[in-house]
C-alpha cells in the first residue's frame, strides 16, 4: 500500500531530486545561490535546465511554463513545449538555461497601474531558484518573478523577495551586535490557515451571482444558520471527507505541507492549515492550494468558494497569517524562552514588531483591503478594522515592569487539573488566544488575522517584513558604536514600550467601547473600507520607508494605488450589474408569476362562492405587489447609479462613489428582494435558497 511518504513531493524538483540529478559541483553552486543569494552561473543554469527537463519528461511533462503572480491576485502561466525540430524530421526534447532563467510574457495585458501602455508590451519573467519547480498536469512550472521592460515589478513576488532581503539585512545587524556572528541569514516564515466553503455544483450553476462574483448578492436567512454552533469541529460529512482526502493527496504530491483540516463555524465552511515554510515558498504554496482546492472540488461535483463573505448572516472566510522570524540555524527569534524578562535579544525583536505595527498600522490595514474583505472585517468572526496587538498577560507584565523599572517576579506555570483522575495533567500556556485581535502573539509567532480568504498572502507579508526591517534598522543605527551596549538596549526597549504601548490591547476587539477607546483616546486608525485605506499608501512616511527599504520605487507605489482601487471598483461594479440582471430577468418575473397565481386562486374561490373573502390571497397579493414596486424602484435607482459611475474617470473619486452610492443602492435592492423571497412560493423562486446552498452537501 502506497503511503504519504512514498509520494510526498513526488512532483517537485526539490533538494532531494537536485542532489540526485546534478553533479556535486553544480549542486553546491546552486545551493549557494539559494541559501546565500550568490549570483547564478550560466553554466550552472544550463546544467539545471537539462536535469530539470529530463526529470519532468520522465514524469509525463510535455511543456514548461514560467509560473508567476501578476497583480490580478491569481497566478499566470504560458505553456511552451519541450520539442525542437531535428534534421531528420523528428523532434528532440530540449530546454536550455536561457529558457529556464528568462521568459517574455506580454506585460501590457496585465494590471500595471500605468507602468505599461498597450504599445509597450514587452515584459520578463525571471526564475526564482529559492522556490522549487513542480509539475502540474503535463507542465513543468517554474516559479518566477515578473517585471516590465524598464525593470519595474509587475508582480507580488518581486517586492516580497525584496522585503525578505530588507529584513534579513537589518536582522543580521542586530544579531551581530549580540555576538551572533555565525548567523548568515534570517528568514521570515509563514503558515497561512485557509478557510473556504463547499457547495453543490448543481446549485452553484443556478446562481448568476456566485458564477460572476463569487458571492451571493441575494438570499434570505434560512430557518437555521450557525447559531447552534454544531458545525464547528463537527463530524466531517462523507462527501466532504472524500474531497479533503483527495485534496491532501494532490497537495502532498506538490510538497505542500497540508496539516490540519476541520469544519469551521458556518454551515458548509471548512479550514485547511499547513506547516510553516519560508515566506516566498509559503506564498507560492498558498496560491497553488487555492487553485487545487477548486480543481479537486469540481471532481467531486462541488464548488469551492474562496470569497471572504459568500453568504450574509453567517461567518465569512479569512486567512490567518502566522508569521515568525528565524535564523539559518533554525533559531526562532520570537521565542521568549523561560525568562523573557532577561532575554534582551527576544525583547529587541518583539519591540521591533510592536513599533512596526504601530508606525505602519495603515500599511498593514491596506495590505488586506479588498471589496470582499470589506464585508468581513468587523463582523463576528473577523477582527475589527482597527489594528491592535495582543500580547497576553505575561508579556504585557514583562513590558510594564521594564517601562516602570520594576522587578519582574515571573509567573508560575499553572497545572491544569480537570477533576478526573484518569485524565492527564498538563501545564497551561502563558498566553490565551484572542480571536478578536487583528495581530496576536501566540507563543513564538504573530497571527495576523485580517487577511481575506482569497487574498494573496504576499501583500500582507511585504508590508510586515518592510515595517519590521525599518524598526530594526533604526535600532541597529542607534546601538552600533554604543560603549555600554546592555544599558543602551535597556533604554531602547523602555522607550519603545512607552512610545508604542497604545497599540497593545488584550481585551475584546468586538466591543464597541474598544473602538471608541482606540480611536478617540489612543489615536489609532479605523480605516473601514478600501477607499478609506488606499490613500494612505501615498503618505510621505510610507513612500519614504518603502523606497528606503528598496521594496518599491515611487512609480511602483503609485501603480499599486491605482491597481488596488481599480480592482475594488471593478469588483463592485460587476456585482451591481449582476444584481440588476438577476432582478429584471429572474426575481421580478418570479414575484409577478406567483402574484398572478394568487390572483387566479382568489378568482377560482370567488367563482365557487362569491361570498368568500379571499383574505389570505388579498393580503399576500398586496404585500408582493408593494414589494415588486419597491424592487423595481430600487433597481432603477441602482441602474442610474451605475450609469453615473461609468462617467467618472478619476479612480479615487470612482472608488468613493462606489462606497457612498453604489453599495447603499445595492443594499436597498437586496433588502426588498430578500423580503420578497420569504413570501414567494419555493417553486417560483428562480434560484437555490440559502437553506439549500448551506446544507446541500451531505
N, C-alpha and C positions, 0 to 999 in steps of 0.2 A: 504494500500500500504506500502510495506517494505521500510524504509528509511535507509540512510547510518548509522545513529546512532544505528539502530536496529542490524546491522550485523558487524559493525566495531569491529575488534579484536575478532570476534567470534571463530576463530581458534587458539587463542593464550592463553596459560596458564599464564595470566598476573596477575597483582596485584589484580584486582577485583575477579578473579577466585580463587586465592590463599586465599584471605581473606574469601571467601565463603566456601571453601572446607577444610581448615586447622584449627586446634584448635588455639586459641589465642596464646598459649604458643609457638607452632611450628611456627606460622606465624611471631611472634615477633623475634624469634631466626633466622629465615631465612632472615628477613628484615635486621637484624644486620649484617649478612654475606654479603648481597647485598650492603648495604649502607656504612658499615664501614670496610668491609674486615675481619670480625671476623671469626675464624675457624668454619667449618661446623660440627655439632654434628652428629654422625652416626644414632642416634635415630630420629633426625630431617630428615635426608636423607631418612630413611625408610618411615616415615610418608608422606613426599612429594612425594616419588615414588608411593605409594599406591594411593594417591589422584590424581596424575597426570595420572596414568593408568586408574582409574575409569572415569575420565573426558574424556580422549582420546577415550576410548571404547564407551562411550555414544555418541561421535561424529563420530562413524564409524571406528575408527582406529583398525587395527588388528596387526600392527607391530610398533616397535620403532627403532630409529637409532640414533647413535651419529653423529651429523652433524658437519663436520669440514672443515677447509680451508687449505689443503696442499699447497705445493709450486708449484703446477701446475697452480695456478691462478684462478682455479674454486673450487667448493665445492665437498666434497666426502661424501658418506654415505653407510653403510652396514646395511641391514634390518634384524631384528630378530623379530619373532612373540612373542606375549604375552603368548602363550599357554604353559602349563606344563601338563604332564600326571597325571591323578587321578587314585587311586587304582581300581576303578570300570570300568576302560577302557575309561572313558570320559576324557575331558581336562578341566583345570581351567585356568583362566587368571591371571597371576602373573607378578609382576615387583618389584624388590627389590631395596633398597637403594644402594646396591653394584652395581647393573646393571645401576642405574642412574649415579652414580659417576664415574665409570670406564668402558671403553671398550678396546678391544685389536685388532685393525686392523693390517694388515701386514705393517710394517714400511719400508721394503726393496724395495717395488714396487712403492713407491712414490719418487719424487726427493729429494735427501738428500745431494748432493754435497760432497759425500764421508763420511758422518757421519754414514751411514749404508751400509754394504755389503750384498750381496744376502743371505748369510748364517746367517746374523744377522737380523732376520725378525721381532722380537717382537717389538711392539710399543704400546703406550697407548693413549686413548682419555680421557680427564678429564672434567667433567661438568663445564660449566661457568654459575653459578647461576645468574650473573648480566644480562644475556641475556635470555629473556623468551623463553620457549619451545613453539612449534607450530605444527599444523597438516598440512601435505601436502599430498593430496590424502588420503590414508588409513594408513599413517605412522606418528607417533609422532616423531618429530625431536627435538633433544636435542642439543643445541649449545655447542660445546666442544673445548678445546684446544687439540693439538696433539703433542706428544713427543716420543722420542726414548726410548729404554730400559735403556740407560745411562742418560736419563733426558734432552737431547738436544732438543730444539724446532725444530720441523719439519713442522711448520705451520706459518701462518701470524698472527693468533690471539694472541699467547703467547707473542711475542715481542710487539705487540700493547698494550696488558694489562700491560706489564712491563713499557712501555713508559708512559702510562697514570699514573701509580703509581709514576714514577720518577718525572713527572711534578707536580703531586699532592703534593708530599713531599716538593719540593722546593718552590712551590707557597705558601704553608701554612707557611713556614718560613718567607717569605716576608710579608704576610698578618698579621702575629702575630707581626711583627715589627711595623706595622701601627696600632696596638692595636685591631685588629680584632680577638680576642681570641675565639669568639663564632663560627667562621668558622671551621667546622670539615673536610670538604672535598672540593677539587677543581677538576672539571672535564672539559675536552675539549668536545665540541660538534661540529657536522659536518652536513651540508646539501649538499649532492652531487648532482648537476644537471647532468642528464644523457641524452646525445644525442644519436640518433640512426637513422638508415634508415629502411624503409619498402619497400620491393619489392614483386612482384607477385611470388608465389612459382613455378608456371609452368615455368616461365622464369629462375628462380634460378636453377631448376633441369636440365636445359640445359647447364649449365656452370660449367665445372670441377673446374675452378679457385675459384669460390665462394664456391663450396662444400668443396674443400680441404683446402683452405687458408683463406676464409672469405673476400677476396677482389678480384677485377678484375685485372688480370695480363695483359690483352689486352683490348683495347677499344678506338676507335677514338672518338673525341669530337662530340657530336650531334650538329645540327644547333642552338639549344638553350640550354643554361645551366642555370646559376643563375644570368646572367648579368642584367636582368630586375628587380631584387630584388622583384619579385612579389610573391614568395613563403613564405618569412619570415613574420610571424604573419598573413599569409593569411587565407582565409576561409578554414576550415578543410574539406577535401573531405569525403563524406558519409561513404565510406568503412573504412577510417582511423578513423573517429569519432566512428564508431561501435567498432573498435578494442580498441580505447582509453577508451571507456565506460566499456568494458569487462575487460580490464587491471586494471582499477581503482578498480573495484569491487573485483577482486582477491587480489589485494594488500591491500585494506582496510580490508578484512577478516583476513589478517595476521597482522593487526595492523601497516602496513607501511603507513606513513603519506604522500601519494602522493597528491600533492597540485596543481601544475601548469603544464599545457600541452599546446603546441603550435607547429606550423610549424617552422622549422629552416630555415636557409638561402638557403641551397642547395635543389633542387627538390628531393622529396621523403625523406627528412630529418626532424626529429621531436625531441622534447625535453620533458622530464618529470623532474620535480623538487619536492623534498619532503620538509617537515618542518624539522627543525633541531632536532637531537637526540644525546644522548651520543655517543661518537666516536665508541666504540666497537659495540654498537647496530646499529648505522648507517652503519657500515661496514657489519654486518650480513644482514641488510635490503637491502643494495645495491647489494650484491651477489644474494639475493633472487629476487630482482627486475629484474636483468638481465636474470635470469633463467625463470621467469614468463613471461617476455616480449616475449621470444622466444616461449614458450609453447602456449601463447594466440595467437600469430601471426599464428601459424600452424592451429588453429581452424578457422581462417578467410581466409585460403588459401594464407597467406602471409609468408614472412620470415623477421625476424628482424636481421639486420646486425649491429654488435657492433664493427666491426673493425674500427680502427682510420682513415683509408683512403681507403674506399672500392671503390671509383671512383676517377680517376685522373681528374684534371681540375676543380673540384668543392670542396667546403668545406669538410673537414673531421670532425670527431666527437670527442669531448672532454668530460671531466667530471670535472666540476668546483667544487673544494673542498672548500666550505665555512666553515671556521674554527674559533671558538671563545673559550674563557675560561670563566667559571662561577663557582660561589661558590654553596654550597649545599642549600643556601637560594635563589638561582636564580639570584644573582647579577652578571651581565656581566662585567668582569674585563677589557674589551676592549671598554667600553663606555666612550667617552671623557667627557660627561657632558656639561653643558652650558659654563663652563670656563676651558677648557683643560689646559690652561697655569698654572692654580693654582691647578690642580688635580695631585698631585705628585704620588699617587698610580697608576693612569692610565698611567702616563708617564713612570713609572718604568716598567710596563708590556709591554708598547709599545716599549720601548728601548730594553727590553729583546728579543722581537721578531726581531727587526731590527738587533741587534747584532747576533742573532742566524742565521738569513738568510744570513748575510754577512760571518760569520765564517764558515758556513756549506752549502754554496751555492752548492758545489759539491754533497753533500749527497742528497739535495733536487732534484737536476737535475737527479741523477742516480736513485732516487726512482720512477721516471716516465719513465725510459728508457726501451723501447721495440722495436722490429723490426717494429711494426706497427706505434708506435708513432714517430719514426724517420722520417717517410714520412710526418707527420703532423706539427711538430714543426717548426716554422719559416714561414709557409705558411700564406695566408691572413686571415685565421680565427683563427689562434693559435698564442700564444706568441712566441718570438724567444727562442733559446736555452740558451741565456744569462739570468741569474736570476737578477731581479731588483725588487724594491719595489715602488709602487705608494702610496703616502700618501694624495695627494690633496693639494690645495693651503693653506688652513687654518692650517693644522697640520705642513706642511713644514715651514710656517711662525712662528709658535709657537716654533719649534725646532731651527730655525735660531735665534730667539730672545734669547732663553736660551743659545745657544752656544756663542753668542756675548755679553751676559749680557746687553741686551737692553730691555726696557719695551715693552710689547705686548699690543696694544690697543684693540685687539679683532676685530671681524668682525661683521658687521651688517647683519642680515638675510635679504635677498632680496625677496621682494614680487613679484611674477610673475603676470604680467598684460598682458592679451592676446588680449586686444583691442576690446573685445566683451562684453558688459555689462552683458549678461545673463550667461557668463562663470564664474566659481568660481575663486577667487584669492587664491593663496597658496604660502607658503614660499619655496624657492629653497633650496635644500640640500647644505651643506657647501663643499661637495666634489663631483666632477664629477665622472663618471665611465670611466675607461681606459681599454678597452678590449684588448689592445696590451700589457698590463703589465702581467708578469707571476705571480705577487704576489701583489694584490691590496687591500688597506684598503677601505672598503665600508660602513663606518658608525660606526659599532660596531663589526666588524669581518674582517678577511682577506680572500680574494678569491684567492686560489692557482689554476691557470687556466691551468697548464701544463699537468695535468693528461689526459691520453688517455681514450677513452670511454670503452674499455674492461678491463682496469686496475682495480685490487682491490684497494680500497682507503686505505687499511691497510698500504701499504709500505710508501706512502707519509706522512701519519699521524704518523707513527713510527718515521720517521726522523724529522718531525716538532716538535712533542712533546719532543723528546730527546734533540734536539738542544736548544729549549727554556728552558727546565729543566737545561741544562748546564749553560745557561746565568743566570738564576735565582739563581742557586747555587753560582756562583761567586759573584753575588750581595749580597746574604744573608751573605756569608762569610765576605764580606767587611763591611757590615753595622752593623752586630751584634757586640755589645760592643762599638759602637761609642757614645761618650758623646753628641755631637751636631748632632743629627740624621738628622734634616732638612738640615743642611749645607752639611752633607755627601751625602744625597740624591741628592741635587742640583749638587754637584761636580761630582757624578757618572753619572747623566743624561747628564751633559755638556760634560764629557769626552767621553761617548758612542756616542753622536751625532758627535763629532769631529772625532772619530776613524772610524766610520762606515757610514758616510753620503754618501760615494761613491756608496752605494747600492741603494740610493734613486734616482728615476728618474720618473718625472711626464709627460714626453713627449711621442712622437710616437715611440713605440718599433719596428715598422716595417721599420723605416727609416735606410738606410744603414749607415748614418753618426753616428747613435747611436751605432751601433755595433762596429764601429771603435773607437768611444769615450770610450765605455765600456771596450774594451779590451786593447787599446793602452794607453789611458790616465788614466783610473780608475783602471786598472789591474783586471777587472772581468773576469770570466772564460767563454769561449764559447765552450762548450762540445757538439758538433753537433750530434754525433751518440752514440749508446750504447757502442761500443768498446772504444770510447773516454772517456766515463763516468766511466766504471766499475772498472778500475784500481784504481780510487780514493777511492773506498771503503776500500782498504787495506792501505791507507796512515796512518801513525802513529797517527796523530792528530785525525783522525776519529775512528780508532780502540780504541785508548785510551779513547775517550769520550764515545763511545757506551759501552765499557766494564765498565768504571767507573760508568755510569748511570745504569748498570746492565740490559741493553737491550739485549745484545748478549754476548756469550763467544767468545773467539778468534776463536775457531773451527766453531762456528755458523756463524761468519762473513765470514770466508773463504768459507764455504759451500754456502752462498748466492752469493758470487762472481762466483763460479763455476756454480751454477744453472742458474743465470740470463744470463750469456754468453752462456751457453748450450742451453737455451730456444731460445735465439736470433739466434744462428747458426741453430738449428733445424727448426725454422720457415722459415728462408730464404731458407734453403736447400729444404724444401718441396715445396716452391714457385718455385724454379728453376727447380726442377724435373717436376712439373706440367706444367711449360712453355714448356719444351721440349716435353712432352707428347702431349699437345694440338697442338704444332707446327707440329709434324710429323703426327699425326693421324687426325687432323681436318683442320688446316689452310693451309698447303701446298697442300693437296688434293683439297681443295676448290678453291684455286687460279689456280691450274692446270686444274681443271674441267671447270672453267669459261674461261680460256685461250683457251682450246680446243673448247668450244662453239663459241668463237670469230673466231677462225681459220676456223671452219665449216661454219660460216656465211659468212666469206670472200670468201671461196671456192664456196658457193652457189651463191653468187653475180657474181663471175667470170664465173660460168657455164651459167649464164643468159646472161652476157655481158662481154666479155673478156677485153673490153676497160675500165671497171670500175676500179677506183684507189684503192678502199677499204682503204682509208687513215685513217678513224676512227679506224677500226679494227686493222690495222697495228700498229698505234701509241699505242693503248691500249695493244696489244699483246706484243709489245716491252717493255713498262713500266712494265707490270705484269711479264714478263719473267725475267727482270732485278731484280725486287723485289723478285721473287721466289728464284733467286740465292743468293740475299742478305740475305733473311730469312734463307736459308739453311746454308749459311756461318756463320751467327750469331748464329744459333742454334748449329752448330758443335763446335764453339768456347765455347759456354756455356757448352756443354756436356763435353768438355775437362777440363774446369774449375771445374765442379762438380766432375769429376774423380780425379783431383789433390787435391781438398778439402778433399775427402774421405781418403786420405793418411796422413793427418795432425792429429796428436794426441794431441798436446798441445792446450788447449781451448783458450788461449789468442791469439796464432798465428792463430788459425782457425777463430776466430771472425774477426781479421784484414783482413784475406784473403777474407772472406765474404764481408766485407765493401769495400775493394780495388779492388777485382777481380770479384766476383760473381755478385754483384749488378750492376756494369757498364755493364757487359755482358748481364744481363737481360734487362737493359735499351736499349741497342743496338738492341736486338731482338724485343723488343716491338715496337720500333720506326718503324722498317721495316714492321712488321705485321700490325700496325695501319694504315700505309700509304696504304698497300695493301687492307685493309678493305674499304677505301674510294673509291677505284677503282673497287671493285668487286660487281657484281650484288647482291642485297639483298638476293635473293632466294638461292644463292650459299654459302653465309656466314654461317658458321656452328653453330653459337650460337647467342643469342639475343644481339642486339647492345645497346649502352648507351641510345639512344633515347627511346627504349622500356623499359629498366630497370628503368630509372629515371622518366618516365612519364606514366608507365603502370598501376599504381594503381589509380583508379578513384572513 
